[in-house]
Amino acid sequence: MSGNGMRSTLGISLWAGQVRGTAVNAQTIMRPAVRPQLQQGRAYAARDLFVAAYSRFADSCRTFDEPGIAVVAVDEATGAPAGIVKLCAQVQRPVAAIVGRHDRCDLYLAHREELSLRQLAIVLDPVKNWQRGASNVRYRVLDLRTGTPIVDEDGKPMRGLIAEGPAIFRCAGYAMFILPLGDPTDWPASASDAWSMLPERVYLDELENAPQGSIPQIRMPRPDARETYITRTGGPRDTGMRLAQGDAAGVLELHTPNRQVTLTIGHKALADGILIGRYSRCDATEAAHEDHSLSRVHALLIQVDDRLLLVDTASTNGTFAHGEPARVVVFDGTTELRLGKRTFVRWRWVG
């Protein structure tokens, strides 16, 4: 289990005037994003956005000497950098960050209404050690079942991705650059040199390349390779209410003061991710409506390899394990969590 030590694993800078604690956090406006255009009738190229923003984030990334990733957001319309969150990988415990328009999100992006309040979850796998120069950390990005999908560099919508190494995608008017940390030589003085050092991104589809959906079956690049393999995956949006799809994996129990709800969840749905919250896009709304201390999108339940994780998605009233606030919890056979003020969650494997 990981507790409130999560805060020490994140470094956050906001560059577009966002001020926490002042936002209304109004309901998400669900409408298609309009990609901004230049006067010449074309969108800003990823290279142009990267080079223009490089001076804002290079110094802080250069001094980061432990394995991790930086997530940099750049406004597509103006080319102005909007913010960065740096995640430091931990030994034997996952790390997570939330991106969205809610002012409790780690990467808080306030100026585009097409961005959902809680748009993306980024989950970083544990590492074996903190040595400088260790191999790239594996991470995944998941769309939290929003109305505005992630779009890859070829314009193809995605619901999630898994990668080791740099990744670039666009979402709701922002270009997102995910860049590995830990090696200062990756950050030369020249922005153009830094761009030229990025390996080519090669996109794969999980189901096409691994019929059983097993990511380890896909060959990952060597540390010195000039390619990054980015695997397009499913995500919570794929799941919908089809929680029992495939063989049953386990049972999720939610206890509110006035109600108990038991959900049987299949292996496929558990791998895609389950959303818990009061919003209609969540899977457990029949229980969540009983407790108004729950956020509209409160938590993500997902199986990552042999771990079952519950990730607090920047909720207002928090998630607690053994009375302590937690961002990421690894379920074991005895874990009971409190979501918000009055909802308790248990998980039980079956079979």
C-alpha positions in Angstrom: 0.0 0.0 0.0 1.1 3.5 -0.7 0.0 6.3 1.5 0.3 10.1 1.8 4.0 9.9 1.0 2.8 10.3 -2.6 3.2 14.0 -2.4 7.0 13.7 -2.2 7.1 11.9 -5.5 5.6 14.8 -7.5 7.1 18.1 -8.7 4.5 20.5 -10.2 4.9 23.8 -12.0 2.1 25.8 -13.6 2.9 28.4 -16.2 -0.4 29.7 -17.5 -1.7 31.6 -14.5 -3.7 28.8 -12.9 -4.4 29.5 -9.2 -5.6 26.7 -7.1 -8.5 27.2 -4.8 -10.2 29.8 -6.9 -11.8 27.7 -9.6 -15.6 27.0 -9.7 -14.9 23.5 -10.9 -18.2 23.5 -12.9 -19.5 20.5 -14.6 -17.5 19.3 -17.6 -18.8 20.6 -21.0 -19.0 17.5 -23.2 -18.4 18.6 -26.8 -15.8 17.7 -29.4 -12.6 19.6 -29.2 -11.7 22.0 -32.1 -8.1 21.8 -33.1 -6.6 25.3 -33.3 -5.2 26.3 -36.7 -2.5 28.7 -37.7 -3.1 31.5 -40.2 -1.6 29.2 -42.9 -4.3 26.7 -42.2 -2.3 24.1 -40.4 -1.9 23.1 -36.7 1.3 23.7 -34.9 3.7 20.9 -35.4 4.8 18.9 -32.4 8.4 20.0 -33.0 7.5 23.7 -33.0 5.6 23.3 -29.7 8.5 21.4 -28.1 11.2 23.8 -29.2 9.2 26.9 -28.1 8.5 25.4 -24.6 11.9 23.8 -24.0 13.5 26.6 -22.0 10.7 26.5 -19.5 11.2 22.9 -18.5 14.7 21.8 -19.5 16.6 23.1 -16.4 14.3 21.4 -13.9 14.4 18.1 -15.8 18.2 18.3 -16.2 18.7 18.3 -12.4 16.4 15.4 -11.8 18.7 12.4 -11.3 16.3 9.6 -10.4 14.2 7.5 -12.7 10.9 9.1 -13.5 9.0 11.0 -16.2 8.0 14.6 -16.9 4.6 15.4 -18.4 4.7 18.8 -20.2 1.5 20.5 -21.4 1.7 23.1 -24.2 -1.3 25.1 -25.5 -1.8 24.2 -29.2 -3.3 27.5 -30.1 -0.6 29.8 -28.7 2.4 27.6 -28.3 2.6 28.7 -24.7 3.7 26.1 -22.1 0.9 25.5 -19.6 2.5 23.4 -16.9 4.6 20.4 -16.0 4.3 17.5 -13.5 7.4 15.4 -12.7 6.8 11.9 -11.3 9.6 10.2 -9.4 9.4 6.4 -9.7 9.4 4.5 -6.4 10.7 1.1 -5.5 7.9 -1.5 -5.2 5.1 0.9 -5.4 3.3 2.6 -8.3 3.0 6.4 -8.6 0.2 8.3 -10.2 -0.8 11.8 -11.4 -4.1 13.2 -12.6 -4.4 15.7 -15.4 -7.5 17.9 -15.8 -9.5 21.1 -15.3 -10.3 20.5 -11.6 -8.0 22.6 -9.4 -7.1 19.5 -7.3 -5.5 17.8 -10.3 -1.7 17.4 -10.3 -1.4 18.9 -13.7 -4.1 21.6 -13.5 -5.0 23.1 -16.9 -7.7 25.7 -16.4 -8.2 27.4 -19.7 -9.9 25.0 -22.1 -13.5 24.0 -21.5 -13.2 20.9 -23.7 -10.8 19.4 -21.1 -12.7 17.4 -18.5 -12.4 18.2 -14.9 -10.5 14.9 -14.5 -9.3 13.9 -18.0 -6.2 11.6 -17.7 -4.6 9.3 -15.2 -0.9 8.6 -15.6 0.4 5.6 -13.7 4.1 4.9 -13.3 5.3 1.4 -12.7 7.6 0.7 -9.7 11.4 0.4 -10.3 13.9 -2.0 -8.8 16.3 0.8 -7.7 16.9 4.5 -8.0 20.3 4.4 -9.7 21.0 7.1 -12.2 20.9 5.8 -15.8 18.5 3.0 -15.0 16.4 1.8 -17.9 13.3 3.8 -18.8 10.4 3.5 -16.5 7.2 1.9 -17.9 4.1 4.1 -17.6 0.5 4.1 -18.9 -1.8 7.0 -19.7 -5.6 6.4 -19.4 -8.4 8.6 -20.6 -11.0 8.7 -17.8 -14.0 8.0 -20.1 -14.3 11.5 -21.3 -15.8 13.1 -24.4 -12.5 14.2 -25.8 -10.1 11.4 -26.7 -6.3 11.3 -26.7 -5.0 11.7 -30.3 -1.6 10.3 -31.3 0.9 11.9 -33.7 -0.9 10.4 -36.7 -4.3 11.8 -35.6 -5.6 8.4 -34.4 -7.8 8.5 -31.3 -6.6 6.4 -28.3 -8.2 5.5 -25.0 -4.9 4.6 -23.4 -1.2 4.0 -24.0 1.7 2.1 -22.5 5.3 3.1 -23.2 8.9 3.1 -22.1 10.5 6.3 -23.4 9.2 9.5 -24.8 5.6 9.8 -26.0 3.7 12.7 -27.7 -0.1 13.1 -28.0 -2.7 15.8 -28.1 -5.8 16.2 -25.9 -8.4 18.9 -25.7 -6.3 21.7 -27.1 -3.0 20.7 -25.5 0.0 18.9 -26.8 1.4 16.6 -24.2 5.1 15.5 -24.1 6.0 12.6 -21.8 9.8 12.6 -21.3 11.9 10.2 -19.3 14.0 11.7 -16.4 17.1 10.6 -14.7 19.9 11.2 -17.2 21.1 14.9 -17.4 22.7 14.2 -20.8 19.2 14.0 -22.3 18.8 17.8 -21.9 21.3 19.7 -24.1 21.3 23.5 -24.1 19.8 23.7 -27.6 16.1 22.9 -27.9 16.6 21.8 -31.5 19.3 19.3 -30.4 17.0 18.0 -27.7 14.3 17.4 -30.3 16.7 15.6 -32.6 17.7 13.3 -29.7 14.2 12.0 -29.2 13.8 8.5 -30.6 11.2 7.8 -33.2 7.8 6.9 -31.8 6.4 3.6 -33.1 2.8 2.9 -32.4 1.5 -0.6 -31.8 -2.0 -1.9 -31.1 -2.3 -4.2 -28.1 -4.9 -6.5 -29.5 -3.3 -6.8 -33.0 0.2 -7.5 -31.6 -0.7 -9.5 -28.5 -4.1 -11.4 -29.0 -4.3 -12.2 -25.3 -3.8 -8.6 -24.4 -0.5 -9.3 -22.6 1.8 -6.4 -22.8 4.9 -8.4 -21.9 4.6 -10.3 -25.1 5.5 -7.1 -27.0 9.2 -6.6 -27.5 10.4 -3.4 -25.8 13.3 -1.5 -27.3 16.9 -1.7 -25.9 18.0 1.3 -23.8 20.1 2.5 -26.7 17.5 1.9 -29.4 16.4 4.9 -31.5 12.7 3.9 -31.3 10.1 4.1 -28.6 7.3 1.5 -28.8 4.0 3.1 -27.7 1.2 0.5 -27.3 -2.3 1.8 -27.8 -4.5 0.1 -25.2 -8.1 0.1 -24.0 -9.3 2.2 -21.2 -12.2 2.8 -18.9 -14.2 4.2 -21.8 -14.1 0.8 -23.4 -15.7 -0.8 -20.4 -19.0 1.1 -20.0 -21.4 -0.9 -17.9 -20.2 -4.3 -19.2 -18.4 -5.0 -16.0 -18.9 -8.8 -16.1 -17.5 -9.2 -19.6 -15.4 -12.3 -19.8 -14.6 -14.6 -16.8 -15.3 -13.1 -13.4 -12.1 -11.7 -11.8 -13.6 -10.6 -8.5 -16.3 -8.7 -6.6 -16.2 -5.0 -5.6 -18.3 -4.2 -2.6 -19.3 -0.6 -1.8 -20.9 0.2 1.5 -22.7 3.5 2.1 -24.7 4.4 5.2 -27.9 3.4 3.6 -26.9 0.9 0.9 -24.6 -1.9 -0.1 -23.8 -2.6 -3.8 -21.9 -5.6 -5.0 -20.5 -5.6 -8.5 -19.1 -8.6 -10.3 -16.2 -7.5 -12.5 -14.6 -9.5 -15.4 -11.0 -9.7 -16.2 -11.3 -7.6 -19.3 -13.2 -4.8 -17.5 -10.6 -4.9 -14.7 -7.7 -4.6 -17.1 -9.5 -1.6 -18.9 -10.3 0.1 -15.6 -13.4 0.8 -13.5 -14.4 4.3 -12.5 -16.1 5.0 -9.1 -17.9 8.2 -8.6 -21.2 10.1 -8.8 -20.9 11.1 -12.4 -23.0 9.2 -15.0 -19.8 8.2 -16.8 -18.8 6.1 -13.8 -19.6 2.4 -13.2 -20.8 2.4 -9.6 -23.2 5.3 -9.6 -26.0 3.4 -7.9 -23.9 3.4 -4.7 -22.1 6.7 -5.2 -25.3 8.7 -5.3 -25.9 7.8 -1.7 -22.8 9.7 -0.6 -22.4 13.3 -1.7 -18.9 13.5 -0.2 -17.8 11.4 -3.2 -16.4 13.3 -6.2 -18.1 13.0 -9.6 -15.1 10.9 -10.7 -13.5 9.8 -7.4 -11.3 6.8 -8.1 -10.0 4.4 -10.8 -9.7 0.7 -10.1 -7.4 -1.1 -12.5 -5.3 -4.3 -12.7 -1.7 -3.6 -13.8 0.3 -6.8 -14.3 -0.1 -8.7 -11.0 -1.2 -5.7 -8.9 -4.7 -4.4 -8.4 -4.6 -0.7 -7.9 -7.1 1.9 -6.7 -6.0 5.4 -7.8 -7.6 8.4 -6.3 -8.4 10.7 -9.3 -7.8 14.0 -7.5 -11.0 13.7 -5.4 -12.2 16.6 -3.2 -12.6 14.5 0.0 -9.9 12.0 -0.6 -9.3 8.2 -0.3 -8.1 6.7 3.0 -6.4 3.4 3.8 -6.0 2.6 7.5 -7.1 6.1 8.3 -4.3 7.7 6.2 -4.9 9.6 2.9 -3.7 7.7 -0.1 -3.2 8.5 -3.8 -2.5 4.9 -4.9 -3.4 1.8 -3.0 -2.3 -1.8 -3.9 -5.2 -4.1 -2.8 -4.4 -7.2 -0.9 -6.8 -9.6 0.7 -7.4 -7.5 3.8 -7.6 -3.9 2.3 -10.6 -1.8 3.2 -10.7 1.7 1.9 -12.8 4.8 2.7 -13.8 7.0 -0.2 -14.8 10.5 0.8 -16.4 10.6 4.2 -18.9 7.7 4.3 -18.3 5.1 1.6 -16.2 1.9 2.2 -14.8 -0.3 -0.5 -13.6 -3.9 -0.4 -12.3 -6.2 -3.1 -12.6 -10.0 -3.2 -11.0 -12.2 -5.8 -13.1 -15.2 -7.1 -12.0 -18.4 -8.8 
